[in-house]
Amino acid sequence: MNQFPNIPFSVLDLSPINQDSTAAESFRNSLSLAQHAERLGYKRFWLAEHHNMTGIASAATSVVIGYIAGGTQKIRVGAGGIMLPNHAPLVIAEQFGTLESLYPNRIDLGLGRAPGSDRSTAHALRRTLHSDGDDFPELLEELRFFFREAVENQRVRAVPGAGLDVPIWLLGSSGFSAHLAGELGLPFAFAGHFSPEYITPALELYRRSFQPSDKLEKPYAMLAINIVAAETDQEAWRLATTQFQSFLRLIRGTPGQMLPPVDSMDGLWTAQEKTLVDARLGGSIIGSAATVRENLAKMLSETRADELMINAMIYDHAARLRSYEIVADVWRGKTSAQNA
């Protein structure tokens, strides 16, 4: 019996760069994953904006979106997200107007207000640090203005962009964007893959704040989570150590390329470091198909999410493809016997 008949599943990708690999290979892997996800029936494939991180290749997010959309046929492709304070709203309207013109009815624009980087990199991007994200509502309104039909004598227009219906989502890891998305009647995506403790409060705030709009009649909440699936629980936990190591290095202030999995994290982190990593990744689902099915059902029951976006930071590309395949089988209600 299918427990998830009406819940779309989607993919979050950062184009991770493996140890001793290149961004070029990461982009090829991202396209391979997107094509795989399309065949499996995933609804969206989103890429995230991060800067000055040697393990993430998706900094020029709109460029990578174009590459992925050009290599797929029907899966929606978008940003999860564009960090709007890093950019002039007109530039984003033009970029996503271009993408929507090239790939009509397939482009999503998820927006965040964090820098997606450290303070020095944020300064290099913005040239000034006068904004700490508090002006995000004003930047958002300016962006939405450029997507509207241009009026007579309007001096500045987004070309292309004006008059195009590019769906805008607000992204968040706390309550700010949840409340704003509700007030504006926009869909909301929550970053449960690294902020699990705020999932329930943020989604509840979004639903309480929601006001129907011309874009959305009722709340629509997407939840991003980490899922690492394999043939056995033991193998899945081994694969998950790649992401554990990545977060450990972030905590230590020494981020880098993705490392191969290890049999055990014992000796690689202190008890305090393990606690800090668990705080960020504690909402992850890791295990075999049976384990994934059980924990997905529990998570959906608790959160009432309208859609799930799955992140899988797995070192081996074939294992990463297989993880998304196992999740798709669970989602479609396929049994082990049917998989054989």
N, C-alpha and C positions, 0 to 999 in steps of 0.2 A: 504494500500500500504506500502511495506517495504522500509523505507528510508535508511537502512543500509545493503544492500544485500551483499556487498563485503568487509565489515570491520570485521575482527575477533575480538572477545571480549575475554579477559583473566582475571585472578584473581591474585591479590597481597595479600599475607597473612603474618602477622607477628606473628602468633600464640599468640594472645593477652591473657594475664592472667587476669581474672576477680578478683575483690575484694574477698578476702577470698577463692580463688580457688587455683589450683596447675598447674604446668607446664604439668603434666601428663594429666589432663583434657583438657588443651589447645591443646595438640597434638591430642587427640581424636577428638576434635572439628575441628581441621584443616583437619584431614582425612575425617571426615564427610562432610565438606565443599567441599573438593576436589572431593569426589565421587558425590556429588550433582552437582557440576560444570561440571563434565564429562557427567552426564546424560543430562544436559541442553545444552551441545554443546560448552562450553567454550574451547578455544584452548590450553591455558597454565595455569599452577598453579605455581606461583613463590613465594619463601620465601626470607625474607630479613635478613641480618646479622646485629644484634645490640648486644651490650655487656653492662653488668652492669646496665640493665634496668629491674626492677622487674615486669614490665607490659608486657614484650616481652620474649617469650620462644624460639625464633628461633636462638639463638646465634651459636649453632653448626649446621650451615645451611646445610651442606652436609649430615649430619646424618638424619636430618628431611626430606630432599629431598628423601633419600632412603626409609624412612618409608612411605611417601606419594606415591611414585612411586610403592612400593610394594603392596599398598592397592588400586590401580587404574589399569585400563587396557590400556587406549590409550591417555589420556590427557598428553600433554608435561609437565614435571616438571623441575623446575630449580631455579636458584638463581637470585634474584632481589634486591640486588646482594651480591656477595662476595666482601669484601673490600680488594682488592689485596695487598695494603701495609701492611696489618696485617699478611701476610703469605708468606712463601717461595713459589715461583712459582712452584717448583717441587712438593710440597705437594698438591697444588691445581690440578695440572695435574694428579697426582696419584689418588686423591679423585674423580675427575670427570671422569677420565679414568675408575675407578672402577664402578661408577654409570652407565656410558655408556655401560660397559660390561654387567652389570646386567640387564639394561633396555634399550636395543639398540633402537636408533632413537627416544628417548623420553626425552632426557636430554638437557637442555639449561644452559649456563654459562654466566650470566650477571655480569659485573665487575664494581666496583666503586673505587674511590681513596680516599674517606673520611674514617676516622677511625671507624665510626659507634658507637662512644662512646665519653666520655670525655677524657681530656688529661691524667689523671692518669691511666685510664683504657687502653688507647692506649699504655702507657709506659709498663704496665703489659703484654700486648699482644706482643709488639714488642721488649721489653727489651731496646730499645733506641728510641729517638725521632729525629734522624738525618734526617728522611724523613718527609716532609710536603705534600707529594703527587706529588711533581715535578718530581720524578723519575718514576712515573706511566708508561710513555711510555716504559722505559727500562724494567720494571717488566713485562709489557704486552708482549714485544718481547721475553723475556725469557720464559714466559709461552707458547707462540705460538711455540717456538722452541721445547719444550718438547712434544707438540702434533703432531709434524711432524714425518714422518717416520724416525727412527733412521738410521744413516749412519754407514758405516763400521768403526770400532775402536772408536765409540763414547763412551766415558768413563762413562757418566751419562745419564741414560735413565729413562723415566717415565714408570713404569711397574705396572699395565696397564696404558695406556695413549698414548704412542707413536703410531702414525698412525691412531688414532681414530678421527672421525669427530664430535667433540663436538662443536656446534654452539656457538660462542662468540659474546656477545653483549656488547657495552659500555653503561654505565648508567651515567646520569648527572643531575645536578640541576642548571647548569650555562653553560658557553660556552666552557670550556676546553675540556671536553669529546666529546661535539658535534663536535668541529673542528677536534679532533683526529679521531673520528669514520668516519667522512667524508673523511679525508685524506687516511685512511687505507681501505676504502670501506667496513666497517662493519655496521651491523644494530645498531640503536641507540634508547635507551629508555630514555625518559625525565620524571623527578620526578615532574610532575605538581600537584601531590597530596599535596605537601608542598612548592612548589616554583612556584605558578601560574603566577607571574609577568614576568618570563623569558621564558614562553612557546614559544611564537612566535619568539622572537629573537634567541633562541637556535635552534629551528627547521629550521629557515631560514638559520642560520649559517651552520648547518649540511648539508642542501641541496646544499648550495653554495660551500661548501668545498668538496663535494663528488667526489671521483675518483673510477671508476669501478675497481673491483678486481675479483680474482678467487672465492670469496665467494659471491659477490653481484654485479649485473650489474647496478642497480639503487638504489637510496636511499630508505631505509625502516625505517620509524620512528614510534615508539610506544609511546603512551602518557599514563602515569599513572595518574588517577584522582580518587578523592573520589566521590562515589555515594552512597547515603543513600535513599533507596526507601521504601515506605510503602503504605498502602491503601489510605491514605490521606496526603496532604501536612503537616497538623498539626502533625500527628503522626510521619512522617519522621523527621521533625524538632526536635521533642522530642527525638527521637532515636539518632539524631546527637549530642545532648548535651554530650554524652559520650566522643566523640572525642574532642569536645570543652574543656571539663574539662581536658583531657589528655594534650592538648597543653598548656592550662593555667598553669598546674603544671610544665611543662617543662620550660615555661617562668619564673616561680618563682623559678626554680632550685630545685623543690621537686617532681620529677617524681615518679610514683607509679603504682599500679595495676589499671586496668580499673574500673571506677566507673559507677554505674547505671545511667540511664538517669534521667533528672529532667524536670519538666514542664516549668521552665524558668531559664535562667542564670542570671537574674536580682538579684543583691545582691551578686553574686558569683565572679564577676569580676568588675574591675573599667573600666571607659571609655577608658583609655589608654591601659589596658590589652585587652579589646575587640578589639581595633584597631590592636593590635599586633597579636591576634589570627586570625582575619579576613585577615590579610596580608598573613598568612600561609595557611589558609583554604578557601580563597575567591574564589578559582576556583571550589569548590565542587558543585555537583549537588544534591539537596535535595528536595524530594517531591514525589508525586503520579506518576503513570505511565505516565499520560498526561504531567506532568511537566518534568519528566525525558526525555520523547520523544522530547519535544520542545527544551530543553537545550542541549541534545546530538546532535541534528541536527545542532544547532547553533555552538557548539564547533567543530564539525567535519568540518563544512563549513569554519570556521575561521582558523583551524590548519592544515587541510588536512592530519591528522594523518592516517597512514596505518593500525594501530591496536590500540585498547584501552585496557588498563590494569586497572581493577577496584579494588579499595581498599574500604572496608566497615568496619569501626571499630564500631561495634554494640555490645552492652553488651549481650543481650539475643540471644542465639544461634539460636533459631527458627526464630526470627525476622531477623537475619543475613542471614539465608538460604532463607527466603522469599524475602529479598531485592534483592539478586542475581537472584531469580526466576523472579521477576518483570522486572528487567533489561533485562533478557533473552527474556521475552515476548515482550518487546519493540523492542529489537534487531531483533527478528524474525518477527516483524510486526503483532503480535497478538493483537486483540482488546479486550476491556473489555467484550464484548459479548462472544468472544471466550474463555475468561478466566473463565466465569461463569460455 
